[in-house]
Amino acid sequence: MQESTNQPFAGLSAAEIDEIHREMSHYEDKSAVSIEALKIVQKHRGWVSDECLVAVSALLDASPAELEGVATFYNLIYRQPVGRTVIHLCNSVTCWMLGAEQVRERLCRHLNVELGEMSHDGEYTILPIVCLGACDHAPVAMVGDQLIVDLAEHAVQQIFGE
């Protein structure tokens, strides 16, 4: 029997609910699963919609405001649709001093997007990130799960292999 839309977990798939319940089994306090639950939804959908956030908050017996606070603090939870590949550009002081702004300009121009926008084909989104922990190889970016270091003149070629 399918859940009706007035059920508290409406908007979450059975697979998402099962995965969240498995995570919850490892903790006494449901709120400890907040980040993992949001990551599970994001893994299935690419981002966390308002509807899903409310459903997860009901599942965890938390208020939507509490969960929104977690989601907006943790910068790898996407609250808006993003491209299939997210490019995180480090905007730390070190990266900035060593040319991150020029790398951002080249990438945005290449994809015809601004920071935070999704490319027209839905493939890429470029987002700033506070630090990727590779200051000795600045400027750096994380393309999907791959760290790209020493970005410079040929940033587009380094990232897209062109």
PyMOL commands that place a pseudoatom at each C-alpha (Angstrom):
pseudoatom trace, name=CA, resn=MET, resi=1, chain=A, elem=C, hetatm=0, pos=[0.000, 0.000, 0.000]
pseudoatom trace, name=CA, resn=GLN, resi=2, chain=A, elem=C, hetatm=0, pos=[1.430, 3.373, -1.014]
pseudoatom trace, name=CA, resn=GLU, resi=3, chain=A, elem=C, hetatm=0, pos=[1.668, 6.182, 1.543]
pseudoatom trace, name=CA, resn=SER, resi=4, chain=A, elem=C, hetatm=0, pos=[-0.727, 9.036, 1.026]
pseudoatom trace, name=CA, resn=THR, resi=5, chain=A, elem=C, hetatm=0, pos=[0.612, 12.565, 0.865]
pseudoatom trace, name=CA, resn=ASN, resi=6, chain=A, elem=C, hetatm=0, pos=[-0.660, 13.388, 4.362]
pseudoatom trace, name=CA, resn=GLN, resi=7, chain=A, elem=C, hetatm=0, pos=[1.610, 10.768, 5.958]
pseudoatom trace, name=CA, resn=PRO, resi=8, chain=A, elem=C, hetatm=0, pos=[4.505, 12.273, 7.928]
pseudoatom trace, name=CA, resn=PHE, resi=9, chain=A, elem=C, hetatm=0, pos=[7.183, 10.590, 5.792]
pseudoatom trace, name=CA, resn=ALA, resi=10, chain=A, elem=C, hetatm=0, pos=[5.507, 11.348, 2.464]
pseudoatom trace, name=CA, resn=GLY, resi=11, chain=A, elem=C, hetatm=0, pos=[8.074, 12.368, -0.078]
pseudoatom trace, name=CA, resn=LEU, resi=12, chain=A, elem=C, hetatm=0, pos=[10.656, 9.792, 0.994]
pseudoatom trace, name=CA, resn=SER, resi=13, chain=A, elem=C, hetatm=0, pos=[10.991, 6.510, -0.830]
pseudoatom trace, name=CA, resn=ALA, resi=14, chain=A, elem=C, hetatm=0, pos=[10.891, 3.192, 0.991]
pseudoatom trace, name=CA, resn=ALA, resi=15, chain=A, elem=C, hetatm=0, pos=[14.594, 2.749, 0.205]
pseudoatom trace, name=CA, resn=GLU, resi=16, chain=A, elem=C, hetatm=0, pos=[15.452, 6.114, 1.758]
pseudoatom trace, name=CA, resn=ILE, resi=17, chain=A, elem=C, hetatm=0, pos=[13.401, 5.345, 4.875]
pseudoatom trace, name=CA, resn=ASP, resi=18, chain=A, elem=C, hetatm=0, pos=[15.021, 1.908, 5.207]
pseudoatom trace, name=CA, resn=GLU, resi=19, chain=A, elem=C, hetatm=0, pos=[18.526, 3.369, 4.896]
pseudoatom trace, name=CA, resn=ILE, resi=20, chain=A, elem=C, hetatm=0, pos=[17.773, 6.055, 7.467]
pseudoatom trace, name=CA, resn=HIS, resi=21, chain=A, elem=C, hetatm=0, pos=[16.352, 3.437, 9.859]
pseudoatom trace, name=CA, resn=ARG, resi=22, chain=A, elem=C, hetatm=0, pos=[19.532, 1.362, 9.444]
pseudoatom trace, name=CA, resn=GLU, resi=23, chain=A, elem=C, hetatm=0, pos=[21.614, 4.431, 10.359]
pseudoatom trace, name=CA, resn=MET, resi=24, chain=A, elem=C, hetatm=0, pos=[19.356, 5.128, 13.339]
pseudoatom trace, name=CA, resn=SER, resi=25, chain=A, elem=C, hetatm=0, pos=[19.986, 1.632, 14.687]
pseudoatom trace, name=CA, resn=HIS, resi=26, chain=A, elem=C, hetatm=0, pos=[23.594, 2.642, 15.418]
pseudoatom trace, name=CA, resn=TYR, resi=27, chain=A, elem=C, hetatm=0, pos=[22.674, 5.523, 17.753]
pseudoatom trace, name=CA, resn=GLU, resi=28, chain=A, elem=C, hetatm=0, pos=[20.604, 6.037, 20.883]
pseudoatom trace, name=CA, resn=ASP, resi=29, chain=A, elem=C, hetatm=0, pos=[19.695, 9.600, 19.911]
pseudoatom trace, name=CA, resn=LYS, resi=30, chain=A, elem=C, hetatm=0, pos=[17.901, 9.996, 16.577]
pseudoatom trace, name=CA, resn=SER, resi=31, chain=A, elem=C, hetatm=0, pos=[19.263, 13.511, 16.137]
pseudoatom trace, name=CA, resn=ALA, resi=32, chain=A, elem=C, hetatm=0, pos=[22.766, 12.046, 15.808]
pseudoatom trace, name=CA, resn=VAL, resi=33, chain=A, elem=C, hetatm=0, pos=[21.671, 10.745, 12.402]
pseudoatom trace, name=CA, resn=SER, resi=34, chain=A, elem=C, hetatm=0, pos=[20.707, 14.174, 11.016]
pseudoatom trace, name=CA, resn=ILE, resi=35, chain=A, elem=C, hetatm=0, pos=[23.625, 14.631, 8.618]
pseudoatom trace, name=CA, resn=GLU, resi=36, chain=A, elem=C, hetatm=0, pos=[23.631, 10.998, 7.491]
pseudoatom trace, name=CA, resn=ALA, resi=37, chain=A, elem=C, hetatm=0, pos=[19.869, 11.058, 6.876]
pseudoatom trace, name=CA, resn=LEU, resi=38, chain=A, elem=C, hetatm=0, pos=[20.195, 14.179, 4.728]
pseudoatom trace, name=CA, resn=LYS, resi=39, chain=A, elem=C, hetatm=0, pos=[23.111, 12.616, 2.852]
pseudoatom trace, name=CA, resn=ILE, resi=40, chain=A, elem=C, hetatm=0, pos=[20.986, 9.514, 2.170]
pseudoatom trace, name=CA, resn=VAL, resi=41, chain=A, elem=C, hetatm=0, pos=[18.227, 11.639, 0.641]
pseudoatom trace, name=CA, resn=GLN, resi=42, chain=A, elem=C, hetatm=0, pos=[20.794, 13.581, -1.370]
pseudoatom trace, name=CA, resn=LYS, resi=43, chain=A, elem=C, hetatm=0, pos=[22.384, 10.353, -2.625]
pseudoatom trace, name=CA, resn=HIS, resi=44, chain=A, elem=C, hetatm=0, pos=[19.019, 9.282, -4.030]
pseudoatom trace, name=CA, resn=ARG, resi=45, chain=A, elem=C, hetatm=0, pos=[17.835, 12.653, -5.354]
pseudoatom trace, name=CA, resn=GLY, resi=46, chain=A, elem=C, hetatm=0, pos=[20.918, 14.817, -5.876]
pseudoatom trace, name=CA, resn=TRP, resi=47, chain=A, elem=C, hetatm=0, pos=[19.680, 17.426, -3.383]
pseudoatom trace, name=CA, resn=VAL, resi=48, chain=A, elem=C, hetatm=0, pos=[17.334, 17.832, -0.379]
pseudoatom trace, name=CA, resn=SER, resi=49, chain=A, elem=C, hetatm=0, pos=[14.013, 19.515, -1.140]
pseudoatom trace, name=CA, resn=ASP, resi=50, chain=A, elem=C, hetatm=0, pos=[11.872, 21.243, 1.494]
pseudoatom trace, name=CA, resn=GLU, resi=51, chain=A, elem=C, hetatm=0, pos=[9.405, 18.354, 1.328]
pseudoatom trace, name=CA, resn=CYS, resi=52, chain=A, elem=C, hetatm=0, pos=[12.152, 15.820, 1.992]
pseudoatom trace, name=CA, resn=LEU, resi=53, chain=A, elem=C, hetatm=0, pos=[13.634, 17.892, 4.797]
pseudoatom trace, name=CA, resn=VAL, resi=54, chain=A, elem=C, hetatm=0, pos=[10.240, 17.979, 6.540]
pseudoatom trace, name=CA, resn=ALA, resi=55, chain=A, elem=C, hetatm=0, pos=[9.822, 14.219, 6.053]
pseudoatom trace, name=CA, resn=VAL, resi=56, chain=A, elem=C, hetatm=0, pos=[13.283, 13.498, 7.466]
pseudoatom trace, name=CA, resn=SER, resi=57, chain=A, elem=C, hetatm=0, pos=[12.608, 15.792, 10.423]
pseudoatom trace, name=CA, resn=ALA, resi=58, chain=A, elem=C, hetatm=0, pos=[9.423, 13.807, 11.181]
pseudoatom trace, name=CA, resn=LEU, resi=59, chain=A, elem=C, hetatm=0, pos=[11.338, 10.536, 10.897]
pseudoatom trace, name=CA, resn=LEU, resi=60, chain=A, elem=C, hetatm=0, pos=[13.959, 11.818, 13.349]
pseudoatom trace, name=CA, resn=ASP, resi=61, chain=A, elem=C, hetatm=0, pos=[11.426, 13.474, 15.710]
pseudoatom trace, name=CA, resn=ALA, resi=62, chain=A, elem=C, hetatm=0, pos=[13.118, 16.830, 15.112]
pseudoatom trace, name=CA, resn=SER, resi=63, chain=A, elem=C, hetatm=0, pos=[11.688, 20.147, 14.034]
pseudoatom trace, name=CA, resn=PRO, resi=64, chain=A, elem=C, hetatm=0, pos=[12.168, 21.179, 10.414]
pseudoatom trace, name=CA, resn=ALA, resi=65, chain=A, elem=C, hetatm=0, pos=[13.976, 24.297, 11.705]
pseudoatom trace, name=CA, resn=GLU, resi=66, chain=A, elem=C, hetatm=0, pos=[16.516, 22.145, 13.582]
pseudoatom trace, name=CA, resn=LEU, resi=67, chain=A, elem=C, hetatm=0, pos=[17.189, 20.057, 10.500]
pseudoatom trace, name=CA, resn=GLU, resi=68, chain=A, elem=C, hetatm=0, pos=[17.391, 23.150, 8.302]
pseudoatom trace, name=CA, resn=GLY, resi=69, chain=A, elem=C, hetatm=0, pos=[20.075, 24.460, 10.662]
pseudoatom trace, name=CA, resn=VAL, resi=70, chain=A, elem=C, hetatm=0, pos=[22.064, 21.260, 10.165]
pseudoatom trace, name=CA, resn=ALA, resi=71, chain=A, elem=C, hetatm=0, pos=[21.556, 21.320, 6.394]
pseudoatom trace, name=CA, resn=THR, resi=72, chain=A, elem=C, hetatm=0, pos=[22.641, 24.924, 5.984]
pseudoatom trace, name=CA, resn=PHE, resi=73, chain=A, elem=C, hetatm=0, pos=[25.641, 24.563, 8.304]
pseudoatom trace, name=CA, resn=TYR, resi=74, chain=A, elem=C, hetatm=0, pos=[26.998, 21.499, 6.513]
pseudoatom trace, name=CA, resn=ASN, resi=75, chain=A, elem=C, hetatm=0, pos=[28.048, 22.882, 3.119]
pseudoatom trace, name=CA, resn=LEU, resi=76, chain=A, elem=C, hetatm=0, pos=[27.943, 19.524, 1.332]
pseudoatom trace, name=CA, resn=ILE, resi=77, chain=A, elem=C, hetatm=0, pos=[24.175, 19.221, 1.741]
pseudoatom trace, name=CA, resn=TYR, resi=78, chain=A, elem=C, hetatm=0, pos=[22.557, 20.842, -1.274]
pseudoatom trace, name=CA, resn=ARG, resi=79, chain=A, elem=C, hetatm=0, pos=[19.240, 22.576, -0.644]
pseudoatom trace, name=CA, resn=GLN, resi=80, chain=A, elem=C, hetatm=0, pos=[18.768, 23.462, -4.304]
pseudoatom trace, name=CA, resn=PRO, resi=81, chain=A, elem=C, hetatm=0, pos=[19.153, 21.287, -7.389]
pseudoatom trace, name=CA, resn=VAL, resi=82, chain=A, elem=C, hetatm=0, pos=[22.746, 20.914, -8.547]
pseudoatom trace, name=CA, resn=GLY, resi=83, chain=A, elem=C, hetatm=0, pos=[24.369, 19.420, -11.610]
pseudoatom trace, name=CA, resn=ARG, resi=84, chain=A, elem=C, hetatm=0, pos=[25.343, 15.762, -11.765]
pseudoatom trace, name=CA, resn=THR, resi=85, chain=A, elem=C, hetatm=0, pos=[28.935, 16.890, -11.146]
pseudoatom trace, name=CA, resn=VAL, resi=86, chain=A, elem=C, hetatm=0, pos=[29.584, 19.559, -8.548]
pseudoatom trace, name=CA, resn=ILE, resi=87, chain=A, elem=C, hetatm=0, pos=[32.802, 21.535, -8.814]
pseudoatom trace, name=CA, resn=HIS, resi=88, chain=A, elem=C, hetatm=0, pos=[33.809, 22.947, -5.435]
pseudoatom trace, name=CA, resn=LEU, resi=89, chain=A, elem=C, hetatm=0, pos=[36.295, 25.769, -5.836]
pseudoatom trace, name=CA, resn=CYS, resi=90, chain=A, elem=C, hetatm=0, pos=[38.333, 26.506, -2.755]
pseudoatom trace, name=CA, resn=ASN, resi=91, chain=A, elem=C, hetatm=0, pos=[38.044, 30.159, -1.799]
pseudoatom trace, name=CA, resn=SER, resi=92, chain=A, elem=C, hetatm=0, pos=[40.459, 30.175, 1.121]
pseudoatom trace, name=CA, resn=VAL, resi=93, chain=A, elem=C, hetatm=0, pos=[42.940, 33.015, 1.438]
pseudoatom trace, name=CA, resn=THR, resi=94, chain=A, elem=C, hetatm=0, pos=[45.772, 30.897, 0.057]
pseudoatom trace, name=CA, resn=CYS, resi=95, chain=A, elem=C, hetatm=0, pos=[43.822, 29.829, -3.026]
pseudoatom trace, name=CA, resn=TRP, resi=96, chain=A, elem=C, hetatm=0, pos=[42.574, 33.366, -3.542]
pseudoatom trace, name=CA, resn=MET, resi=97, chain=A, elem=C, hetatm=0, pos=[46.131, 34.771, -3.358]
pseudoatom trace, name=CA, resn=LEU, resi=98, chain=A, elem=C, hetatm=0, pos=[47.369, 32.173, -5.867]
pseudoatom trace, name=CA, resn=GLY, resi=99, chain=A, elem=C, hetatm=0, pos=[44.733, 32.741, -8.547]
pseudoatom trace, name=CA, resn=ALA, resi=100, chain=A, elem=C, hetatm=0, pos=[41.474, 31.037, -7.576]
pseudoatom trace, name=CA, resn=GLU, resi=101, chain=A, elem=C, hetatm=0, pos=[39.499, 34.030, -8.850]
pseudoatom trace, name=CA, resn=GLN, resi=102, chain=A, elem=C, hetatm=0, pos=[40.989, 33.656, -12.336]
pseudoatom trace, name=CA, resn=VAL, resi=103, chain=A, elem=C, hetatm=0, pos=[40.242, 29.911, -12.247]
pseudoatom trace, name=CA, resn=ARG, resi=104, chain=A, elem=C, hetatm=0, pos=[36.630, 30.659, -11.279]
pseudoatom trace, name=CA, resn=GLU, resi=105, chain=A, elem=C, hetatm=0, pos=[36.290, 33.157, -14.131]
pseudoatom trace, name=CA, resn=ARG, resi=106, chain=A, elem=C, hetatm=0, pos=[37.648, 30.655, -16.671]
pseudoatom trace, name=CA, resn=LEU, resi=107, chain=A, elem=C, hetatm=0, pos=[35.399, 27.840, -15.458]
pseudoatom trace, name=CA, resn=CYS, resi=108, chain=A, elem=C, hetatm=0, pos=[32.285, 30.003, -15.327]
pseudoatom trace, name=CA, resn=ARG, resi=109, chain=A, elem=C, hetatm=0, pos=[32.993, 31.330, -18.810]
pseudoatom trace, name=CA, resn=HIS, resi=110, chain=A, elem=C, hetatm=0, pos=[33.622, 27.794, -20.133]
pseudoatom trace, name=CA, resn=LEU, resi=111, chain=A, elem=C, hetatm=0, pos=[30.341, 26.461, -18.698]
pseudoatom trace, name=CA, resn=ASN, resi=112, chain=A, elem=C, hetatm=0, pos=[28.446, 29.707, -19.321]
pseudoatom trace, name=CA, resn=VAL, resi=113, chain=A, elem=C, hetatm=0, pos=[27.282, 29.858, -15.681]
pseudoatom trace, name=CA, resn=GLU, resi=114, chain=A, elem=C, hetatm=0, pos=[27.796, 31.996, -12.611]
pseudoatom trace, name=CA, resn=LEU, resi=115, chain=A, elem=C, hetatm=0, pos=[28.925, 30.624, -9.270]
pseudoatom trace, name=CA, resn=GLY, resi=116, chain=A, elem=C, hetatm=0, pos=[26.060, 28.594, -7.800]
pseudoatom trace, name=CA, resn=GLU, resi=117, chain=A, elem=C, hetatm=0, pos=[24.277, 28.029, -11.106]
pseudoatom trace, name=CA, resn=MET, resi=118, chain=A, elem=C, hetatm=0, pos=[23.744, 24.748, -12.919]
pseudoatom trace, name=CA, resn=SER, resi=119, chain=A, elem=C, hetatm=0, pos=[24.911, 24.394, -16.523]
pseudoatom trace, name=CA, resn=HIS, resi=120, chain=A, elem=C, hetatm=0, pos=[22.150, 24.264, -19.133]
pseudoatom trace, name=CA, resn=ASP, resi=121, chain=A, elem=C, hetatm=0, pos=[22.733, 20.560, -19.748]
pseudoatom trace, name=CA, resn=GLY, resi=122, chain=A, elem=C, hetatm=0, pos=[22.378, 19.809, -16.010]
pseudoatom trace, name=CA, resn=GLU, resi=123, chain=A, elem=C, hetatm=0, pos=[25.874, 18.361, -15.851]
pseudoatom trace, name=CA, resn=TYR, resi=124, chain=A, elem=C, hetatm=0, pos=[27.798, 20.901, -13.733]
pseudoatom trace, name=CA, resn=THR, resi=125, chain=A, elem=C, hetatm=0, pos=[27.375, 23.289, -10.837]
pseudoatom trace, name=CA, resn=ILE, resi=126, chain=A, elem=C, hetatm=0, pos=[30.248, 25.423, -9.527]
pseudoatom trace, name=CA, resn=LEU, resi=127, chain=A, elem=C, hetatm=0, pos=[30.169, 26.178, -5.804]
pseudoatom trace, name=CA, resn=PRO, resi=128, chain=A, elem=C, hetatm=0, pos=[32.615, 27.902, -3.474]
pseudoatom trace, name=CA, resn=ILE, resi=129, chain=A, elem=C, hetatm=0, pos=[33.932, 25.964, -0.500]
pseudoatom trace, name=CA, resn=VAL, resi=130, chain=A, elem=C, hetatm=0, pos=[35.817, 27.335, 2.481]
pseudoatom trace, name=CA, resn=CYS, resi=131, chain=A, elem=C, hetatm=0, pos=[38.861, 25.063, 2.374]
pseudoatom trace, name=CA, resn=LEU, resi=132, chain=A, elem=C, hetatm=0, pos=[39.822, 21.777, 0.775]
pseudoatom trace, name=CA, resn=GLY, resi=133, chain=A, elem=C, hetatm=0, pos=[42.925, 21.319, 2.914]
pseudoatom trace, name=CA, resn=ALA, resi=134, chain=A, elem=C, hetatm=0, pos=[45.476, 21.346, 0.120]
pseudoatom trace, name=CA, resn=CYS, resi=135, chain=A, elem=C, hetatm=0, pos=[46.924, 24.839, 0.586]
pseudoatom trace, name=CA, resn=ASP, resi=136, chain=A, elem=C, hetatm=0, pos=[50.361, 23.643, -0.453]
pseudoatom trace, name=CA, resn=HIS, resi=137, chain=A, elem=C, hetatm=0, pos=[48.918, 23.009, -3.938]
pseudoatom trace, name=CA, resn=ALA, resi=138, chain=A, elem=C, hetatm=0, pos=[46.659, 26.057, -4.244]
pseudoatom trace, name=CA, resn=PRO, resi=139, chain=A, elem=C, hetatm=0, pos=[44.506, 26.867, -6.031]
pseudoatom trace, name=CA, resn=VAL, resi=140, chain=A, elem=C, hetatm=0, pos=[42.504, 23.657, -5.778]
pseudoatom trace, name=CA, resn=ALA, resi=141, chain=A, elem=C, hetatm=0, pos=[39.079, 22.330, -6.692]
pseudoatom trace, name=CA, resn=MET, resi=142, chain=A, elem=C, hetatm=0, pos=[37.096, 19.216, -5.956]
pseudoatom trace, name=CA, resn=VAL, resi=143, chain=A, elem=C, hetatm=0, pos=[35.404, 17.903, -9.096]
pseudoatom trace, name=CA, resn=GLY, resi=144, chain=A, elem=C, hetatm=0, pos=[32.926, 15.308, -7.918]
pseudoatom trace, name=CA, resn=ASP, resi=145, chain=A, elem=C, hetatm=0, pos=[35.131, 13.224, -5.611]
pseudoatom trace, name=CA, resn=GLN, resi=146, chain=A, elem=C, hetatm=0, pos=[38.428, 14.084, -7.324]
pseudoatom trace, name=CA, resn=LEU, resi=147, chain=A, elem=C, hetatm=0, pos=[40.791, 16.719, -5.939]
pseudoatom trace, name=CA, resn=ILE, resi=148, chain=A, elem=C, hetatm=0, pos=[42.435, 18.797, -8.680]
pseudoatom trace, name=CA, resn=VAL, resi=149, chain=A, elem=C, hetatm=0, pos=[45.511, 20.701, -7.478]
pseudoatom trace, name=CA, resn=ASP, resi=150, chain=A, elem=C, hetatm=0, pos=[47.775, 23.448, -8.767]
pseudoatom trace, name=CA, resn=LEU, resi=151, chain=A, elem=C, hetatm=0, pos=[45.081, 24.965, -10.977]
pseudoatom trace, name=CA, resn=ALA, resi=152, chain=A, elem=C, hetatm=0, pos=[46.397, 27.820, -13.064]
pseudoatom trace, name=CA, resn=GLU, resi=153, chain=A, elem=C, hetatm=0, pos=[46.387, 29.083, -16.633]
pseudoatom trace, name=CA, resn=HIS, resi=154, chain=A, elem=C, hetatm=0, pos=[44.917, 25.902, -18.022]
pseudoatom trace, name=CA, resn=ALA, resi=155, chain=A, elem=C, hetatm=0, pos=[42.236, 25.269, -15.388]
pseudoatom trace, name=CA, resn=VAL, resi=156, chain=A, elem=C, hetatm=0, pos=[39.617, 24.291, -17.952]
pseudoatom trace, name=CA, resn=GLN, resi=157, chain=A, elem=C, hetatm=0, pos=[41.983, 21.797, -19.586]
pseudoatom trace, name=CA, resn=GLN, resi=158, chain=A, elem=C, hetatm=0, pos=[42.985, 20.379, -16.185]
pseudoatom trace, name=CA, resn=ILE, resi=159, chain=A, elem=C, hetatm=0, pos=[39.378, 19.834, -15.119]
pseudoatom trace, name=CA, resn=PHE, resi=160, chain=A, elem=C, hetatm=0, pos=[37.740, 18.859, -18.409]
pseudoatom trace, name=CA, resn=GLY, resi=161, chain=A, elem=C, hetatm=0, pos=[40.712, 17.241, -20.112]
pseudoatom trace, name=CA, resn=GLU, resi=162, chain=A, elem=C, hetatm=0, pos=[40.474, 19.569, -23.106]
for i in range(1, 162): cmd.bond("trace and resi %d" % i, "trace and resi %d" % (i + 1))
show_as sticks, trace
zoom trace
